[in-house]
Amino acid sequence: MPLATDLFTRFQQELRLRNYRPNTIRTYRSALRGYVRWLAPVHPRGASLEQVQGYLLHVLDAGRSRSMVDQVVSALKFLYIELYKRHTPADFCIARPRREFTLPHVLNRGEVLALADAVPNRRHRLAVLLLYAAGLRVSELVAADVGDVDLEALSLHIRCGKGGRDRITVLSERLQEDLIWVCGRRPLDAPLLPNNDGERWSARSVQHVVERAAARIGVHASCHTLRHSFATHLLEDGTDIRFIQSLLGHAKIETTTRYTHVRNPAVLRIRSPL
């Protein structure tokens, strides 16, 4: 199939050729559509660097988050450097917003168990506990297959996680019985946690389960809160931060070190000098 001449289709094709993940492709396409609408009637190929910067100011003025502006920058850099080849990375001087330092929200261990107990469905409850016990992103949970579970080693193989990286993470002995039940004699390539129709569960469905359970017990929690809690509790237990980085699949150790700021001093036996 020849490469398309339509901008959005060609943009998507070029992203696919470079092995970008489907979620990233959708995000970049959405960012490009917003830019094209704002820029009209000027075509993106004829836009100046000042117009690109003007659009970023427009996005910031609209109250968008730093991460969303960052995604727009990445999409436009791909457009002008990779697709149009109008610039090099050195001369496409579009600054990214400064990263905001916010502490991850975590639950204590009792709250994690209370959250799981607020989920009546056994498979849904297992999903909540797996997010915490293995430190999973919700996309990794719904992508897991039966064959990715090693019950003997109590480990889970994450295939093509964020950034296309594979990794092995841990499972809990307390989940062994439920994992045997959910895996059963099903094919190795079957989804680990299927929906009622036997199809792969959607990330949004898992998010709804966590949100409803959090509302029932009166805590603020999302799927990612459970991943944050996993990392923080491992740190409190004395696990080396490099091991935690590997379990979480972080490319940079700096991403992992932020969890050092949310450890509970009481758990670490730290006392004020006063």
N, C-alpha and C positions, 0 to 999 in steps of 0.2 A: 504494500500500500504506500503510495507516494506521500510525502509530507504535505500537510494542508497549507493553504494560503490564508485561510481565516486566522486572525490573530489569536483568538482564544483556543482554538483547536491546536494550532501549531505550538502555542505556549505549553499546552498540556502534553503534547507529544514530546517536546524537548525535555520536559521534566521527567517523563517516563523513561526516555532514553538514558537519563542520568540516574535512574533507579531511585527517584524520590518516592516516598511512601504516599499511598492514596490520600491520607488525611492532609499531608503537606500540600499535595497537588490541589486539593479542594480549597485549602486556605489561600494559597497563592493565586488561584484563579479568581476567587472572590475579591481579593485585594486588587487584582488587576482590573476587574470590572468596575470597582469603585473609582479607581484612578481614571479610567477611560471616560466614565460618565462625567466626572468633574472637569476633565480636560477639554471635552467637546466644545467647539468643533475641531480643535487641533488634534491631529493624529499623534499618538505617543512617539512615533519615529521622529517627528519634527519638534518635539518638546525640548526646551532648554533645561539646563541643570537648575536654574532659578525656578522654573515652573514645577519641577519635581519637588524642590524644597517647599514651594508654596502649597503643594498638595499635602505634604507632611504636616505643615502648620495647620491646614484645614482639618486634618484628622485629629490633631492634638486639641484644637479649639472645640471640636465636637465632643470632647470629654472621653475619648477612647483611652483604653489602658496602655501602659508602657509596652506590654507584651504584644498588643495588637499593632501598635505603631512599628514595633520591631519586625513583625511579620510583613508589614507593608514595605519596609525598607528592603527586606530580603527578597520579596517578590519583584520589586523594581530593579534591584541589582541584577537579578537573574535576567530580567527583560533586556536591560541595556548592555550588560556585559556578556551574557551567554547567548542570547537570541539575536539581538541587533549588532553585537560586537562593536558598539559605538565607543565604548570606554574600556579601560583596563581597571582592575580593582584599585590601583593607585590613584587614578585621576577621577574616579567616580566618588567624589568626596561628599557622601551623604552620611552625616553623623547619626548614630543610633541614640535614642534617649538614654540618659543615665539610668543604670539599674537601681531600682528601689530596694532597700534592704528591709524586708519584712520577715518576721519570725514565722516559721511554719506552725499552723495550728495542730496540736496533737491531743489525743485522748489519753487518760491514764488506763491502766490495764483493766480495772474494774469497769470503766465505761465501755471499753471494747467488747467485753463479754456481755454487758447489759445490752449493747447495740445488737449483738448477734441473737441474744435471747428474745429480742423484740420482733424477730422474724419468724413467723410460724412455719413457713414452708421449708422443708429440710434442705432442698437443693439451693434455695435462695440463701439460707443461713450458711451453708457451706461456702457460697460465693463471698459473703461478707468476711468470713474467717480466713479464707484464702488470700484476700486482699491484704489482710494484716499479717498472717503467718508467713507469707512468702514475699511481702513487700512489693506487690504487683501494681502496675498501672492497670486501669480498667481495660484498656485495649489489649493488654497482654493476657488478662484473664479470659476474655471472650475468644481470643485466638488460640488458646491452649487446646490441645487434642489429648485424647486418652493415652496415646503412646508417649506423650511428653512427661507423664508421671512415672517416677521410679519409686515404687512403694518400699522396696528393699533398702535403698539408699536414702529414702525420704527426701527426694529432691525433685525439682521441676525444671525441665528444659524450656527456656524461653527462646523462641525462634524469631529472628528478625524483630527484636525490640526496637526502641527508639534509636534512630541513627543506623538501623539495619544490623545492629549487633546482637549476636546470640550470647546467652549466658546460662548458667545453672544457678538456681536459688534453692533455698531450703524449704522443707515442709515440716509440719508439726506432727509428732507422734499422736497427739490428741485427735488429729483429723484422719488417722489411718482407716478407721472403720467406715467413716463416711466416704472416703476416697475409694475403698474397695466396693462399696455399694454403688457409687455413681459410675465407676468404670465397668464393673460387672464383666460380661463377656462381649462387650461392644468392640467394634473394629478399632484398631490403633489410630486411624485417621478420623475417627468420629469426634465431634466437639466434646470437650470434657464436661461442659455445662450447657446442654441443649435447652431450648425452650420446650413448651408443651407439644409442639409439632415435630420435635426431634431436630429442628434446625439450630444453627448457631445463634446464641443469645446475643442481642445487641448491647452495646455499651450503655446506651440510654436506659435500657431496662434495668441493668444492674444499678445505675445511678439512682433510679426511682426507688429501688428496694432500700438502698442505704438512706436516702432522704426520708422515706416514710418511717423507717426504724428510728432515725435520729429524732424525728418529730414526736414519736411515741414516748421516748424517754427524756425529751427535753434537752437535748444537746445539739450543738452545731457540729455537723460532720458531713463529709463527702467521701467518695471513694479514695481520693488522694490523701485525705486526713488519715486513713488507715495505713497508707504507705509511709507517711510522715511518722506515724506512731511506731511502726515497725523499726525504722531507723533510729529513732530516739531511744526506744527501749533497749535496743541492742547496745547502743553507746553506754547507757546506764548500767548495763550488765558487764561492761568492760571489754566488749568486742572491738578489735582493732579497726580503726576507721577505714583502712585500705580494704579490709574484707567487706565492710559495709558498702563501700563504693562498688565493689565487684558484684555484690548481691543485688544492688539497686540498678546496676547497669549505667552508672554515671560515667561520662567520658572524662570529666575533669574532677579532681579531688576537691576543688573549691565548691562545687555544688553540694558535696557531701558534708563539708565542714560546717555548713550553716546549722546542722543539727547539734553541734556542740553548744550552741547558744540557747537551746531549749531543754537541755537536760535538767532534771529536777535535783537541786542541790541537796535536798534531804536524802534522796536515794544514794547520792554519792558520798554521803556522810560529811558534807562540807558545812562548816559552821562560820558564822560571821565573826570577825575579830573583835567586835564590840563586847 
